[in-house]
Every structure is written in structure tokens, then in C-alpha cells.
Amino acid sequence: MYTPQAGIFALGTSSHAYLEFDLLDAKKYKEFASTISAIHEPRTTTGGVNFVIGFRPELWRNILPEDAPQDVDGFNKQIQGIEGFVMPATQHDALVWLSGSAYDVIFDMARSVVHDLAGQASLGEETSSWPYRHDRDLTGFVDGSENPTLLDAPIDALLPEGVPGAAGSVLLLQKWKHKTAEWEALPVDRQEHIMGRTKLDSIELENKPDDSHVARTDQDEYGNIFRRNMPYGNVDNHGTVFVGFSAEQKRLSGMLDSMAGLVNGTRDALTRFTEPLTGSYYFVPSVESLRRLR
């Protein structure tokens, strides 16, 4: 039996930091893997830190080829959608996602991680996030209404036993900037048609438009994804960090193609009010796999 990284399912945390790293010397990936896999939680009585450690899929295949799924690739080229819409590819070599109950602990731990990896990798992207009105994103709508329960989430998020990468997960990480002024200028009923759900109680519309966000990301069509999305940013510049875990990369890539209008020529209406800034895929290996690297 293999064990997933616990941070994948650690719901209820109020502070997050996403640290994406780039190797300084591609030939020294084994030393880097040993260092990053040795990261451990701080010994503190004021609140712990959850970790999720992920690797660029191609890098993970070099590190432990026998424990790597073969059909997973990095976000190596942009997605060119219809009407000039583009999802950028900003793939990095590794991710350390920290989450916990208080940002001071996250801040100190993030500095410690960056210090430990100095000389081996540079910090390519750093994003901090926090919850908004319990379970809503900055559009004001509930985020993750279709998420599986924690009892079902491992089935949807983790590779099954008996395959390379068992208990690992494919993670899609994107940062979407909201066009807040344009969005908030819309009446609520127009926002609801763009989302495909009611704003107050998050009930799916019976006659939702084909270009609504719910229609373009229908999990009945593309497969279940375990989402851990969070808001990020400041008053003037903010949006959503999309954090999606899946046992299959094709669920995630199919969803993105659908949003970009590449499936049936219909672009997700929500993409007219949000702008993707980053895009990376990571393979999140099991606890046992990380231990082998230390």
C-alpha cells in the first residue's frame, strides 16, 4: 500500500503559499530531489504546516522512472483557444505548496524552504492565498460545488494501486486574474448565466447556457477533479489560484481545451472576465516515493 501526501486533502486551512522552483543545474536533479523531499513540518505548538511536494512530470520520470506514469507531461506549450484566447505555459521544475492555520508560520516555513534549496534551485513563482467568505471565490460565487467528498476524493485524485505512481496525483496549478470592475458591473442574473449557477445558494441552472462555466467544465463529461482553489492577491490585483488534482491528466487537459473553445467551438464565458497568468502541471508522488529520495 502507498500513502498519498496528506496536504492534498487538508481542508480548512486559512493560509497558503505556492512556491515554484527552477533547477539551476539540470544535471544535479538527484541532489535537488533529495533536498526537497527532506522538507519536514516545523515543530511548533501554535499550528502545523501541511506540505504538498510536486515535480515537473518529465523531471520525475528521470528521478524515479519505475514510479512515474508515462502519459503525464508538463504544461510545455500554451493553449491557443478561439477568438485569440490564450492560456500561457509557465512550467517550472518543482512545487512546494504550504498550507496552515496562520500565515506567520507559513511565512517562516516558506523562507526556510527557499533557504534550503538555495544553490540548487531558484524561486520562479511565489503566490500567497487565503479563503474568502468561507467557500466563495472573489466573483462572489461558491467555488468547488461539484467537489467530491473526502471519502470519494482519493478515488478521483489518486492513481490506483498496482500502477506506476500509485497514490500519486496529477496537479494542475494556474493563476487567474479577475477583471473585477467588468464583472461587478454585470447584474446578478447575467453573472449567474455566465457561471451556470445561482449566486446565493449555488444551485445549478436548469437551462444553463452552453457557454456557461458549469457547462464547459462538466465533470460528468470530463471526469471528476478534486479542487483546492483559493483566492490570491491584493485589493487592486487579485483572482483565483486553480488547484486541481486528478488521477488522469486528460481530465484536466480536456477541461482546459473545453474552456478555450477547442472542443466544440464554444468558449467558456467566464474566460472573458478572468485572465490566466500561469500554467503548470506537477506530479505529486506518494509519501513512500519521497522517502526513497532522502
SERO-4910 file (N, C-alpha, C, O; in steps of 0.05 Angstrom, whole numbers):
BEGIN
 pado doro    nc1    nc2    nc3   cac1   cac2   cac3    cc1    cc2    cc3    oc1    oc2    oc3
  Met    A     17    -24      0      0      0      0     17     25      0     38     27     14
  Tyr    A      9     45    -16     23     70    -17      5     92     -4    -19     89     -3
  Thr    A     18    112      6      4    133     21      6    160      6     28    168     -1
  Pro    A    -17    173      2    -15    200    -11     -5    221      8     -6    217     32
  Gln    A      6    242     -3     14    265     13    -11    277     26    -30    284     13
  Ala    A    -10    279     53    -33    287     68    -43    315     61    -67    321     64
  Gly    A    -25    333     53    -33    360     47    -53    363     24    -67    383     23
  Ile    A    -55    342      7    -75    343    -15   -103    346     -4   -120    361    -15
  Phe    A   -108    333     18   -136    331     29   -139    348     55   -159    344     69
  Ala    A   -120    365     61   -121    380     86   -139    405     83   -129    427     80
  Leu    A   -165    400     84   -184    422     81   -185    439    106   -177    431    127
  Gly    A   -195    464    103   -200    481    126   -176    499    133   -178    513    153
  Thr    A   -155    498    118   -132    515    124   -136    543    113   -148    547     92
  Ser    A   -127    563    128   -133    591    121   -110    606    108   -115    628     99
  Ser    A    -87    595    108    -64    609     96    -48    590     78    -44    566     85
  His    A    -40    600     54    -27    583     35     -4    598     21     -5    622     18
  Ala    A     16    583     13     38    593     -3     45    572    -24     49    549    -17
  Tyr    A     47    581    -49     55    563    -71     82    572    -81     84    594    -92
  Leu    A    102    556    -77    129    562    -85    137    544   -108    139    520   -105
  Glu    A    143    556   -132    150    541   -155    180    546   -161    189    569   -162
  Phe    A    195    524   -165    224    526   -167    234    517   -194    222    500   -207
  Asp    A    257    528   -202    271    520   -226    299    512   -219    314    526   -205
  Leu    A    307    489   -229    334    478   -224    355    497   -236    352    508   -257
  Leu    A    377    501   -221    399    517   -230    417    501   -248    429    512   -267
  Asp    A    420    475   -243    436    457   -258    420    432   -264    416    416   -246
  Ala    A    410    428   -288    393    406   -295    406    379   -289    392    359   -285
  Lys    A    432    378   -290    446    352   -285    446    344   -256    451    320   -250
  Lys    A    440    362   -238    440    356   -209    412    351   -198    406    359   -176
  Tyr    A    395    339   -214    367    335   -206    365    315   -183    346    317   -167
  Lys    A    383    296   -181    381    277   -159    387    290   -132    374    285   -112
  Glu    A    407    308   -131    413    322   -107    390    340    -99    382    342    -75
  Phe    A    378    353   -119    355    370   -114    332    354   -103    319    363    -84
  Ala    A    326    331   -115    304    314   -106    308    306    -77    289    304    -62
  Ser    A    333    299    -70    339    291    -43    334    314    -23    323    309     -1
  Thr    A    342    338    -31    338    361    -13    309    368     -9    300    372     13
  Ile    A    294    369    -31    266    378    -29    249    357    -15    229    364     -2
  Ser    A    256    332    -18    240    310     -6    245    309     24    230    296     39
  Ala    A    266    321     34    273    321     62    259    343     78    263    345    102
  Ile    A    244    361     64    230    382     78    210    369     98    197    350     92
  His    A    209    380    122    191    370    142    177    393    157    186    416    155
  Glu    A    156    386    170    140    407    183    154    418    207    171    404    220
  Pro    A    149    444    214    162    456    237    151    444    263    128    436    264
  Arg    A    168    443    283    159    434    310    149    458    325    164    473    337
  Thr    A    123    462    325    111    485    338     84    478    351     70    460    341
  Thr    A     78    492    372     52    487    386     31    506    377      8    505    386
  Thr    A     38    525    359     19    546    350      5    539    324    -11    555    314
  Gly    A     11    516    313     -3    509    288     17    496    269     39    506    265
  Gly    A      9    474    256     26    460    239     24    469    210      9    487    204
  Val    A     41    457    193     41    464    165     38    439    148     51    419    153
  Asn    A     20    439    129     16    417    110     33    422     86     36    445     76
  Phe    A     45    401     76     62    402     52     49    387     29     38    365     33
  Val    A     52    397      5     49    382    -20     73    388    -37     78    411    -44
  Ile    A     88    367    -44    112    370    -60    107    357    -87     99    333    -88
  Gly    A    111    372   -108    106    361   -135    130    367   -153    146    385   -148
  Phe    A    132    351   -175    154    353   -194    143    356   -222    123    344   -229
  Arg    A    157    371   -238    151    370   -267    151    341   -276    170    327   -271
  Pro    A    130    332   -290    128    303   -297    153    292   -310    161    269   -304
  Glu    A    165    306   -329    189    296   -342    212    293   -323    228    275   -326
  Leu    A    214    312   -304    235    310   -284    231    286   -266    250    272   -259
  Trp    A    206    282   -258    200    259   -241    207    232   -255    216    214   -242
  Arg    A    203    231   -280    210    206   -295    240    202   -295    249    179   -295
  Asn    A    256    223   -294    285    220   -291    293    211   -263    312    196   -259
  Ile    A    278    221   -243    285    215   -215    278    186   -208    296    172   -198
  Leu    A    254    178   -213    245    151   -206    228    140   -229    203    140   -228
  Pro    A    241    131   -251    226    123   -275    206    100   -270    185     99   -283
  Glu    A    212     82   -251    194     60   -246    170     68   -230    150     53   -228
  Asp    A    170     93   -220    147    103   -204    134    126   -217    121    143   -204
  Ala    A    136    128   -244    126    151   -258    106    143   -279    112    125   -296
  Pro    A     82    154   -279     63    149   -301     74    159   -327     85    181   -328
  Gln    A     70    144   -349     82    152   -374     66    171   -390     76    184   -409
  Asp    A     41    175   -384     23    191   -400     18    218   -388     -3    230   -392
  Val    A     37    229   -372     34    255   -359     57    273   -369     81    265   -368
  Asp    A     51    297   -378     71    315   -388     67    342   -374     46    348   -363
  Gly    A     88    358   -376     87    385   -365     70    403   -383     62    396   -405
  Phe    A     64    427   -372     49    447   -387     70    462   -404     78    484   -397
  Asn    A     77    449   -426    101    457   -441     95    476   -464    113    487   -476
  Lys    A     70    479   -472     63    498   -492     36    510   -486     19    498   -474
  Gln    A     33    535   -494      8    549   -489    -15    537   -503    -12    523   -524
  Ile    A    -39    541   -492    -64    532   -505    -75    555   -521    -83    575   -509
  Gln    A    -76    552   -547    -86    573   -564   -116    568   -570   -122    550   -586
  Gly    A   -133    583   -556   -162    579   -559   -173    595   -582   -158    607   -598
  Ile    A   -199    596   -584   -212    611   -605   -213    641   -596   -209    647   -573
  Glu    A   -219    658   -616   -222    686   -611   -198    699   -598   -201    719   -583
  Gly    A   -174    688   -603   -150    700   -592   -144    694   -563   -126    705   -551
  Phe    A   -161    676   -551   -157    670   -522   -133    651   -519   -131    631   -534
  Val    A   -116    656   -500    -92    640   -496    -89    634   -466    -93    651   -449
  Met    A    -82    608   -460    -74    600   -434    -44    596   -434    -34    579   -449
  Pro    A    -28    612   -420      1    611   -421     12    586   -408      0    575   -389
  Ala    A     35    577   -418     50    556   -405     74    568   -390     91    581   -402
  Thr    A     74    563   -364     96    574   -347    107    552   -330    111    556   -306
  Gln    A    113    529   -342    121    505   -327    147    510   -312    166    521   -323
  His    A    147    501   -287    171    501   -270    179    473   -263    165    454   -271
  Asp    A    201    469   -249    211    443   -244    199    429   -219    197    405   -218
  Ala    A    191    445   -200    181    433   -175    163    453   -161    165    477   -165
  Leu    A    145    442   -144    126    458   -129    128    450   -100    129    426    -94
  Val    A    128    469    -82    123    464    -53     99    481    -46    101    506    -46
  Trp    A     77    468    -39     53    482    -31     50    479      0     49    456     10
  Leu    A     50    501     14     48    501     43     20    511     50     10    531     39
  Ser    A      8    499     70    -18    509     80    -19    505    110     -8    485    121
  Gly    A    -33    523    123    -35    521    152    -56    540    163    -71    552    148
  Ser    A    -56    543    189    -77    558    202    -70    588    205    -87    604    211
  Ala    A    -44    594    203    -36    622    207    -13    629    188      5    612    183
  Tyr    A    -13    653    176      6    660    156     34    664    167     54    661    152
  Asp    A     37    671    193     64    675    203     80    649    203    104    649    197
  Val    A     67    627    208     80    601    207     87    594    178    108    584    172
  Ile    A     68    599    160     72    594    132     95    611    121    113    601    107
  Phe    A     96    636    129    117    655    120    144    645    129    163    644    113
  Asp    A    147    637    154    172    628    164    181    602    150    204    598    144
  Met    A    161    584    146    168    559    134    175    563    104    193    549     94
  Ala    A    162    581     91    168    586     63    197    597     60    212    589     42
  Arg    A    205    615     78    232    625     78    252    602     83    273    602     71
  Ser    A    245    584    100    262    561    106    266    544     82    288    534     76
  Val    A    244    539     68    246    522     44    263    535     23    281    522     11
  Val    A    259    561     18    275    575     -2    305    574      6    322    570    -11
  His    A    310    577     32    338    576     41    350    549     37    373    547     28
  Asp    A    335    528     43    345    500     40    352    494     11    370    478      6
  Leu    A    337    505     -8    341    499    -36    360    518    -50    366    515    -74
  Ala    A    369    539    -36    387    558    -48    413    544    -58    423    526    -44
  Gly    A    421    552    -81    445    539    -93    437    515   -111    453    507   -128
  Gln    A    413    505   -108    403    483   -125    381    492   -143    378    482   -165
  Ala    A    364    510   -134    341    519   -149    334    548   -142    339    557   -120
  Ser    A    323    562   -162    314    589   -158    284    590   -155    270    573   -166
  Leu    A    274    609   -141    245    612   -137    233    626   -161    237    650   -165
  Gly    A    219    611   -178    209    622   -203    182    636   -200    176    654   -215
  Glu    A    166    627   -181    139    639   -178    131    635   -149    134    613   -138
  Glu    A    121    656   -136    111    654   -109     83    667   -108     79    689   -117
  Thr    A     64    652    -96     37    663    -94     26    656    -66     30    633    -57
  Ser    A     14    675    -53      1    670    -27    -29    672    -31    -39    687    -47
  Ser    A    -44    656    -15    -73    657    -17    -86    653     10    -73    647     29
  Trp    A   -113    658     10   -128    659     34   -158    654     27   -165    659      4
  Pro    A   -174    645     46   -202    640     40   -218    666     39   -211    686     52
  Tyr    A   -241    665     25   -258    689     23   -287    680     29   -298    663     15
  Arg    A   -298    691     50   -326    685     57   -331    655     58   -350    645     46
  His    A   -314    642     72   -315    613     77   -309    596     52   -287    584     51
  Asp    A   -326    595     32   -322    577      9   -327    591    -18   -333    577    -37
  Arg    A   -325    618    -19   -330    632    -43   -304    642    -55   -285    647    -41
  Asp    A   -304    646    -82   -282    659    -94   -288    689    -97   -309    698    -87
  Leu    A   -270    704   -110   -274    733   -110   -294    743   -130   -298    767   -133
  Thr    A   -307    724   -145   -331    731   -160   -356    733   -143   -376    743   -151
  Gly    A   -354    722   -118   -377    721   -101   -392    695   -102   -411    691    -87
  Phe    A   -384    677   -120   -397    651   -123   -382    629   -106   -358    631   -101
  Val    A   -397    609    -98   -385    586    -84   -366    572   -103   -374    567   -126
  Asp    A   -342    565    -94   -323    551   -111   -321    522   -102   -320    516    -78
  Gly    A   -321    504   -121   -318    476   -115   -344    462   -108   -344    443    -93
  Ser    A   -367    471   -119   -393    459   -113   -394    430   -121   -408    414   -108
  Glu    A   -379    423   -142   -380    395   -152   -358    378   -140   -354    355   -149
  Asn    A   -343    388   -121   -322    373   -109   -332    347    -97   -353    347    -84
  Pro    A   -317    325   -100   -325    300    -86   -321    303    -56   -305    320    -48
  Thr    A   -334    287    -40   -330    287    -12   -302    275     -6   -290    263    -23
  Leu    A   -293    279     19   -266    269     26   -266    238     25   -244    227     23
  Leu    A   -289    226     27   -289    196     24   -285    188     -5   -272    167    -10
  Asp    A   -295    204    -24   -292    197    -52   -268    210    -65   -259    201    -86
  Ala    A   -258    231    -54   -237    247    -67   -212    230    -73   -201    234    -95
  Pro    A   -203    211    -56   -179    196    -64   -183    179    -89   -164    176   -104
  Ile    A   -207    170    -94   -212    155   -119   -209    172   -143   -198    164   -164
  Asp    A   -218    197   -141   -216    216   -164   -188    228   -167   -180    234   -189
  Ala    A   -174    232   -145   -149    247   -146   -124    231   -148   -104    240   -158
  Leu    A   -125    205   -139   -101    189   -137    -99    167   -157   -119    154   -164
  Leu    A    -75    162   -167    -70    138   -183    -75    113   -166    -66    113   -143
  Pro    A    -88     93   -177    -94     69   -161    -70     51   -156    -49     54   -169
  Glu    A    -73     34   -136    -53     14   -130    -47     -3   -155    -65     -9   -170
  Gly    A    -22    -12   -158    -15    -30   -179     -6    -18   -204      0    -32   -224
  Val    A     -5      9   -205      5     23   -229     29     41   -221     31     48   -197
  Pro    A     47     48   -239     69     66   -233     58     92   -223     41    105   -235
  Gly    A     68    101   -200     59    126   -188     35    123   -170     21    143   -164
  Ala    A     30     99   -161      7     93   -143      6    112   -119     27    118   -107
  Ala    A    -18    122   -113    -23    141    -92    -12    169    -98    -14    187    -81
  Gly    A     -1    173   -122      7    199   -131    -16    213   -145    -37    201   -148
  Ser    A    -12    238   -152    -34    253   -165    -22    272   -185      1    281   -183
  Val    A    -38    278   -206    -31    298   -226    -43    325   -217    -68    326   -213
  Leu    A    -27    345   -214    -36    371   -204    -34    392   -226    -13    395   -239
  Leu    A    -56    406   -231    -56    429   -249    -57    454   -231    -75    457   -215
  Leu    A    -37    472   -235    -36    496   -219    -36    520   -239    -19    522   -256
  Gln    A    -56    537   -235    -58    561   -252    -66    585   -235    -79    582   -214
  Lys    A    -58    608   -244    -66    633   -230    -83    649   -250    -74    655   -272
  Trp    A   -107    656   -242   -126    670   -259   -132    698   -247   -142    699   -224
  Lys    A   -126    719   -262   -131    746   -252   -160    754   -260   -168    750   -283
  His    A   -175    764   -241   -202    772   -245   -204    801   -257   -189    819   -248
  Lys    A   -221    804   -276   -228    831   -286   -251    842   -269   -274    842   -278
  Thr    A   -244    850   -245   -265    855   -225   -284    876   -232   -308    873   -228
  Ala    A   -275    899   -242   -293    921   -249   -313    913   -270   -337    920   -267
  Glu    A   -304    898   -290   -323    889   -311   -343    869   -300   -366    870   -307
  Trp    A   -333    851   -283   -351    831   -272   -372    843   -253   -396    837   -255
  Glu    A   -363    861   -236   -382    872   -217   -402    892   -229   -421    900   -217
  Ala    A   -396    901   -254   -415    918   -268   -438    903   -280   -458    914   -288
  Leu    A   -436    876   -280   -458    859   -291   -480    855   -270   -474    853   -246
  Pro    A   -505    854   -278   -526    847   -259   -523    818   -251   -511    802   -265
  Val    A   -534    811   -228   -530    785   -216   -541    763   -235   -528    742   -237
  Asp    A   -563    767   -248   -574    746   -265   -556    741   -289   -554    718   -299
  Arg    A   -542    761   -299   -522    757   -320   -498    741   -310   -488    724   -324
  Gln    A   -489    748   -286   -467    733   -274   -475    703   -271   -459    685   -276
  Glu    A   -500    699   -263   -509    671   -259   -510    656   -285   -503    632   -285
  His    A   -517    668   -307   -517    655   -333   -489    649   -342   -484    629   -356
  Ile    A   -470    666   -335   -442    661   -343   -431    638   -327   -417    621   -337
  Met    A   -438    637   -301   -429    615   -284   -444    589   -289   -433    567   -288
  Gly    A   -470    591   -294   -487    568   -296   -498    559   -269   -509    537   -266
  Arg    A   -496    576   -249   -506    571   -222   -517    596   -210   -511    618   -218
  Thr    A   -535    592   -190   -545    616   -175   -523    625   -156   -506    610   -147
  Lys    A   -523    651   -151   -501    663   -135   -505    658   -106   -485    653    -91
  Leu    A   -529    660    -96   -534    659    -67   -530    631    -56   -516    627    -37
  Asp    A   -543    611    -69   -543    584    -58   -530    563    -76   -531    539    -70
  Ser    A   -518    572    -98   -502    554   -115   -517    530   -126   -508    508   -126
  Ile    A   -541    536   -136   -558    515   -149   -553    517   -179   -555    538   -191
  Glu    A   -548    494   -191   -543    493   -220   -568    501   -235   -590    491   -229
  Leu    A   -565    518   -255   -588    527   -271   -598    504   -289   -582    489   -300
  Glu    A   -624    501   -290   -635    480   -307   -630    485   -336   -623    466   -351
  Asn    A   -632    509   -345   -627    516   -373   -602    534   -376   -603    556   -387
  Lys    A   -580    523   -365   -555    539   -366   -546    541   -395   -548    522   -410
  Pro    A   -534    564   -402   -524    568   -429   -501    549   -435   -486    540   -417
  Asp    A   -497    542   -460   -476    524   -468   -448    535   -463   -429    520   -460
  Asp    A   -446    562   -462   -420    574   -457   -416    581   -428   -396    594   -421
  Ser    A   -434    572   -410   -430    577   -382   -407    561   -371   -399    541   -383
  His    A   -396    570   -349   -372    557   -338   -379    528   -329   -363    510   -333
  Val    A   -402    524   -318   -410    498   -309   -413    479   -333   -404    456   -332
  Ala    A   -424    488   -355   -427    472   -379   -400    465   -391   -396    442   -401
  Arg    A   -382    484   -392   -356    479   -405   -337    463   -388   -316    454   -398
  Thr    A   -343    459   -362   -325    444   -344   -341    421   -331   -334    412   -309
  Asp    A   -361    411   -345   -378    390   -335   -362    365   -328   -351    352   -345
  Gln    A   -362    358   -302   -347    334   -293   -359    308   -302   -346    288   -304
  Asp    A   -385    308   -309   -397    285   -320   -386    278   -347   -386    255   -356
  Glu    A   -376    298   -361   -364    295   -387   -334    291   -386   -323    274   -401
  Tyr    A   -320    306   -369   -291    305   -369   -279    288   -347   -255    283   -347
  Gly    A   -295    281   -327   -285    265   -305   -282    282   -280   -279    307   -282
  Asn    A   -282    269   -257   -281    284   -232   -253    294   -225   -233    280   -230
  Ile    A   -252    318   -215   -228    331   -206   -232    340   -177   -253    349   -170
  Phe    A   -211    337   -161   -212    347   -134   -199    375   -133   -175    377   -137
  Arg    A   -215    395   -129   -206    423   -130   -199    434   -102   -213    428    -83
  Arg    A   -177    449   -101   -170    463    -76   -165    492    -82   -145    504    -72
  Asn    A   -182    504    -99   -178    532   -107   -178    551    -84   -192    547    -64
  Met    A   -163    573    -87   -163    594    -66   -160    621    -79   -148    624   -100
  Pro    A   -170    642    -66   -165    670    -76   -136    678    -70   -123    668    -52
  Tyr    A   -126    697    -86   -100    708    -82   -101    738    -88   -120    748    -99
  Gly    A    -80    752    -79    -76    779    -88    -82    801    -68    -86    795    -44
  Asn    A    -83    825    -78    -89    848    -61   -114    863    -71   -128    853    -89
  Val    A   -120    885    -60   -145    900    -67   -146    907    -97   -167    905   -109
  Asp    A   -123    914   -108   -123    924   -136   -117    902   -156   -124    905   -180
  Asn    A   -105    880   -148    -97    859   -167   -101    832   -153    -86    824   -136
  His    A   -122    817   -162   -129    793   -148   -143    773   -167   -150    780   -189
  Gly    A   -147    749   -156   -161    729   -173   -162    702   -158   -164    701   -134
  Thr    A   -159    681   -174   -162    654   -163   -138    637   -170   -128    637   -193
  Val    A   -128    623   -150   -108    602   -156   -124    576   -160   -136    566   -142
  Phe    A   -122    565   -185   -135    540   -191   -116    517   -183    -93    516   -192
  Val    A   -126    500   -165   -110    477   -155   -127    452   -159   -146    447   -144
  Gly    A   -121    437   -180   -138    414   -187   -121    388   -188   -101    386   -201
  Phe    A   -131    369   -172   -117    342   -171   -134    322   -186   -159    322   -184
  Ser    A   -120    304   -200   -134    284   -215   -117    259   -218    -92    260   -218
  Ala    A   -130    236   -220   -116    211   -225   -108    209   -255    -92    192   -262
  Glu    A   -119    226   -272   -114    225   -300   -110    254   -310   -126    271   -305
  Gln    A    -88    258   -325    -83    285   -335   -104    293   -356   -110    317   -359
  Lys    A   -115    273   -371   -133    280   -393   -159    293   -383   -172    308   -397
  Arg    A   -166    289   -358   -189    303   -346   -183    333   -345   -200    349   -352
  Leu    A   -160    339   -336   -152    367   -333   -147    381   -360   -157    403   -364
  Ser    A   -133    367   -378   -128    379   -404   -153    382   -420   -157    401   -435
  Gly    A   -171    362   -418   -196    364   -432   -213    387   -423   -226    400   -439
  Met    A   -213    392   -397   -228    414   -386   -217    441   -396   -232    459   -403
  Leu    A   -190    443   -397   -178    468   -407   -185    472   -436   -191    495   -445
  Asp    A   -183    451   -453   -190    454   -481   -219    462   -485   -225    478   -502
  Ser    A   -236    452   -468   -264    459   -469   -268    489   -463   -283    503   -476
  Met    A   -255    498   -442   -257    526   -434   -247    544   -456   -258    566   -460
  Ala    A   -226    535   -470   -214    552   -491   -230    551   -518   -223    564   -537
  Gly    A   -251    534   -519   -267    533   -543   -257    513   -563   -265    514   -586
  Leu    A   -239    495   -555   -227    476   -574   -242    450   -577   -235    433   -594
  Val    A   -262    446   -561   -277    421   -561   -300    423   -581   -304    405   -598
  Asn    A   -317    443   -578   -340    446   -596   -343    474   -607   -364    482   -617
  Gly    A   -322    490   -605   -323    517   -616   -336    537   -598   -341    560   -606
  Thr    A   -343    529   -573   -356    547   -554   -337    553   -531   -329    535   -517
  Arg    A   -330    578   -528   -311    586   -507   -326    591   -481   -349    601   -481
  Asp    A   -314    585   -459   -325    590   -432   -329    620   -429   -310    635   -431
  Ala    A   -353    628   -423   -359    656   -420   -344    669   -396   -339    693   -397
  Leu    A   -337    653   -376   -322    664   -354   -295    673   -361   -283    691   -348
  Thr    A   -283    662   -382   -256    670   -391   -256    698   -402   -234    709   -407
  Arg    A   -279    710   -407   -280    738   -415   -277    757   -392   -273    781   -395
  Phe    A   -278    746   -368   -276    763   -343   -254    754   -325   -250    764   -303
  Thr    A   -238    734   -334   -214    725   -320   -192    721   -340   -197    714   -363
  Glu    A   -167    725   -331   -144    722   -349   -124    703   -337   -114    708   -315
  Pro    A   -118    681   -351    -98    662   -340    -70    674   -342    -62    683   -364
  Leu    A    -56    673   -320    -29    685   -319     -7    663   -319     15    668   -329
  Thr    A    -13    640   -308      6    619   -305     -6    592   -312    -31    590   -313
  Gly    A     10    572   -317      0    545   -322     23    524   -318     42    525   -333
  Ser    A     20    506   -299     40    485   -295     25    459   -287      5    460   -273
  Tyr    A     37    437   -295     28    410   -286     51    399   -268     74    402   -274
  Tyr    A     43    386   -246     62    373   -229     52    345   -222     28    340   -220
  Phe    A     72    326   -220     65    300   -209     71    301   -180     94    307   -172
  Val    A     51    294   -163     54    294   -134     57    265   -125     37    251   -123
  Pro    A     81    256   -120     85    227   -113     76    220    -85     70    237    -69
  Ser    A     75    194    -80     67    184    -54     88    190    -33    111    198    -39
  Val    A     81    187     -8     99    191     14    122    172     13    145    179     18
  Glu    A    116    147      5    137    126      4    158    134    -18    182    129    -14
  Ser    A    149    145    -40    167    152    -61    185    175    -52    209    175    -58
  Leu    A    174    194    -38    191    216    -28    212    206     -8    235    215     -8
  Arg    A    204    187      9    223    176     28    247    162     14    269    163     24
  Arg    A    242    150     -9    263    137    -23    285    157    -33    307    149    -38
  Leu    A    277    182    -36    296    202    -46    314    214    -25    335    226    -32
  Arg    A    307    210      0    322    224     21    350    212     25    365    221     42
***
